Amino acid sequence: MTDHPDSSLVLLQTVDISQIKTRAAKARYALLYTQAQHMTDSIRNASRKDNALLIEKQYDTQYLLIKNQILRNKANLRISLLSLSVAVLLIIVLILLVSLYRRKYDIEKKVTFVQDLKIKHEDDMAIIDKYEQISDSHLQVRQLLVNTFQRINKVLESYYQYGNTKSFIQEFELQMSHNLTDGADFSELVEMANICNNGVISRISSAYPMLNQEDLAFISLLILKFSVPTICSFYGYKDPNSVYVRKSRLCKKMGREDTLDRILSDFMDHDEVSAM
C-alpha cells in the first residue's frame, strides 16, 4: 500500500504547526518569566531603597536626638558651673563678712575688757590697802596691780592711737598675754586671806588636800574679792571666760559638782557661824 502524497504533506504541516505552537508557548512563558523577574527585581530594589531611606531617616533622627542631648548636657553643665561659682562666691563673701564681724566683735570685747580692768583697778588697790593695813606689811600683789595698770594704759593708748586695727590687737596680745604669776610668791597673799577670814584657806586645804599652792592662791584672790578682769590680767587670760573655766576645773579636781563660788560661800558661811 502506497501512501498518498497529499496525506504526507498534511501530516508534515500538522507537525510543523504543533512545534510552532509549542515554541510559541515556550516563548510566551519565557517572556512572562522574564517580566516577572524584572518586576520582582524592581520590587526588591524599591524595597531596598525604601529600607535605605528609612534607615537613613532613623539615623538622622537618632543623630539629632544625640546632638540635642549633648547640647542640653552642655547647657546644664554651664548652669551647674555658674551656680557653683555663684555659691562659692557667696560662701567667700559670707566668710569675709563673718570674719570682719568676728574681728570687730573681738576688738570691741578686748576694749571692753581693758576698760573694765581700768575701772576695777582702784577697787582692787583699795583691797590691797585694806589688807596691808591689817597685816602692817607690803604685799607683793600690789606690784602686780601696778604692773597691770601700766599695761592697760599702754593698750588703751594704742586703741586711741590706732583704733580698731591690727596694731591695737598686736599691742593687746603683747601686753595682756604675760602670766604675771610666774615666779611670784603668793604665800603672803594666801596667808593674808587665811588670817583675815578665820583660817578659811587652811580648812579648804585640809578638806581638799589635792589642791596645790597655785590653786590656793587662785582661791585666795576670789575670797579677797579681786575683780575678774584683774585676776585675768594676773594669769595672762585675755577672756573673762578663762576664769570661769579655771573655776570649773578646780571643782572637778575637788570632786564636787557645785560651782566653786558655792563651795567657797559654804566655807565662808561656816566662818560666820563659828564667829557667832
Secondary structure, 3 states (H helix, E strand, C coil): CCCCHHHHHHHHHHHHHHHHHHHHHHHHHHHHHHHHHHHHHHHHHHHHHHHHHHHHHHHHHHHHHHHHHHHHHHHHHHHHHHHHHHHHHHHHHHHHHHHHHHHHHHHHHHHHHHHHHHHHHHHHHHHHHHHHHHHCCCCCHHHHHHHHHHHHHHHHHHHHHHCCCHHHHHHHHHHHCCCCCCCCCCHHHHHHHHHHCCCHHHHHHHHCCCCCHHHHHHHHHHHCCCCHHHHHHHHCCCCCHHHHHHHHHHHHHHCCCCCHHHHHHHHHHHHHHHHC
